[in-house]
Amino acid sequence: MHPEIRKATLADMSAIHQLVVELAEYEKARDKVITTPESFAEDFTNGVFDAFVADDGGSVVGVALYYVAFSTWKGRMLYLDDFVVTDDLRGSGIGKQLFEAFMEEARRQKVSMVKWQVLDWNEPAIRFYKKYAETVFDAEWIDCKIYLK
């Protein structure tokens, strides 16, 4: 399988949202998703985030969704918020293609680093990230959150 890896368009937002829901189900957190395809479309239109998709003949089968963030220590960075390939195609190389497109975008934008999170029990994802020698697993920091909705 060799889907086309391309930048997302507004027309992809519903499919991207569905992939995000699929990832939330995999992470046993479906009830935490409050976004909608419409909110994705609005935020995408307003430049809140960008994404690469894996397009298999008109069907979006993977996504790497990211946004620009800032670190006072490192400067501009890209944050990879969601990275998912549909369950039946995991292990087919699509994830590698999407991740490499994301990394190339980071180089193109000349950011100082890329950042993301992975659940400590998600061994397949951890193994994937360990293939990249530059990956740092930083257990020193604790995530803090306040949900406003």
Long-range contacts (C-beta under 8 A, 24 or more apart in sequence): 1-56, 1-89, 1-92, 1-93, 1-94, 3-54, 3-55, 3-56, 3-57, 3-61, 3-62, 3-94, 3-97, 4-54, 4-55, 4-56, 5-52, 5-53, 5-54, 5-55, 5-97, 5-98, 5-101, 6-52, 6-53, 6-55, 7-50, 7-51, 7-52, 7-53, 8-44, 8-50, 8-51, 8-52, 8-53, 8-63, 8-65, 10-41, 10-44, 10-45, 12-51, 12-53, 12-60, 13-37, 13-40, 13-41, 13-44, 14-40, 15-53, 15-59, 15-60, 16-40, 16-51, 16-53, 16-60, 16-63, 16-65, 19-60, 19-62, 19-63, 19-82, 19-84, 19-86, 20-63, 20-65, 20-82, 20-84, 22-84, 22-86, 22-87, 23-82, 23-84, 26-84, 26-87, 27-119, 27-122, 34-149, 49-81, 52-98, 52-101, 52-102, 52-105, 53-98, 54-85, 54-94, 54-97, 54-98, 61-85, 61-86, 61-89, 61-94, 62-86, 62-89, 62-94, 62-95, 62-98, 63-98, 64-98, 64-99, 64-101, 64-102, 66-102, 66-105, 66-114, 68-109, 68-111, 69-115, 71-112, 71-113, 74-112, 74-113, 75-111, 75-112, 76-109, 76-110, 76-111, 76-112, 77-111, 77-112, 77-113, 77-114, 77-115, 78-102, 78-105, 78-106, 78-109, 78-111, 78-114, 78-115, 79-114, 79-115, 79-116, 80-114, 80-115, 80-116, 81-116, 83-116, 90-124, 95-128, 96-128, 99-128, 99-132, 117-143
